[in-house]
Amino acid sequence: DVKVTQSSRYLVKRTGEKVFLECVQDMDHENMFWYRQDPGLGLRLIYFSYDVKMKEKGDIPEGYSVSREKKERFSLILESASTNQTSMYLCASSSSDGHYGYTFGSGTRLTVV
Amino acid sequence: EDQVTQSPEALRLQEGESSSLNCSYTVSGLRGLFWYRQDPGKGPEFLFTLYSAGEEKEKERLKATLTKKESFLHITAPKPEDSATYLCAVQVSNTGKLIFGQGTTLQVKP
């Protein structure tokens, strides 16, 4: 069964901490994406990557960075966590042309206190 | 600007009461339209892809249709287990990037 795996389901971090969210896919997909999902705001794209070591900003990149050193792994980094980054974070992957849409991970619920 | 709008935001149905969810889009060039189902606290799960106007796809009690301006997700005789948020998304380029609507939250009461 093909999968996108996010390393944590729930995380609680303190304000100012550096936070790493990890995502691994086993489908040999070229594209990987990080979204956050908040009530009333829907899914908002933070960053995406079309290839190893490639990254592009999405709609809300401020306060975040990403790393893609291997094709199967895409990491989201919160440099200094703030309470307004409390959210559900979703990772997704797709083939290069996106023909079959995204496969999503199960999400990480991050709470920053 | 490319935009996807879903309506209604929330829908309550009695078990067995059929209805439709709407996804309207304004995009420069549609390459594909996708429907996902999302249960609370989980990631979205793929339901359907539609590529051209007139296309229809079915799965159990769900049927998705596509016109040049909108898509409908028809739910026939829904059951409580159909309760979820349904997301619509469009692909407008060959980059694989999707634009999502805000979703319709469906509640089916027994």
Contacts between the chains, C-beta under 8 A, distances in Angstrom:
chain1	res1	chain2	res2	distance
A	4	B	43	7.7
A	30	B	96	7.7
A	31	B	95	7.7
A	31	B	96	4.4
A	31	B	97	7.9
A	33	B	97	7.6
A	40	B	102	7.7
A	41	B	102	7.6
A	42	B	100	5.9
A	42	B	101	7.0
A	42	B	102	3.9
A	42	B	103	6.3
A	43	B	87	7.3
A	43	B	100	4.5
A	45	B	97	7.5
A	48	B	97	6.6
A	50	B	95	7.0
A	50	B	96	7.7
A	88	B	41	7.9
A	90	B	43	5.5
A	90	B	44	7.5
A	92	B	43	7.9
A	94	B	96	4.5
A	95	B	96	6.8
A	96	B	96	6.3
A	97	B	94	5.3
A	97	B	96	6.2
A	98	B	31	7.6
A	98	B	32	7.3
A	98	B	91	5.2
A	98	B	94	7.3
A	98	B	95	6.9
A	98	B	96	2.9
A	98	B	97	7.0
A	98	B	98	7.0
A	99	B	32	7.2
A	100	B	46	7.9
A	100	B	49	6.6
A	101	B	32	7.1
A	101	B	34	4.3
A	101	B	36	7.9
A	101	B	46	5.9
A	101	B	49	5.8
A	101	B	89	7.2
A	101	B	91	7.5
A	101	B	98	6.7
A	102	B	34	7.7
A	102	B	44	7.8
A	102	B	46	7.6
A	102	B	89	7.9
A	102	B	98	6.2
A	103	B	46	7.0
A	104	B	36	7.7
A	104	B	43	3.6
A	104	B	44	4.9
A	104	B	45	7.4
A	105	B	43	5.3
A	106	B	42	5.6
A	106	B	43	4.7
A	107	B	41	7.1
A	107	B	42	6.3
A	107	B	43	4.8
A	109	B	41	7.0
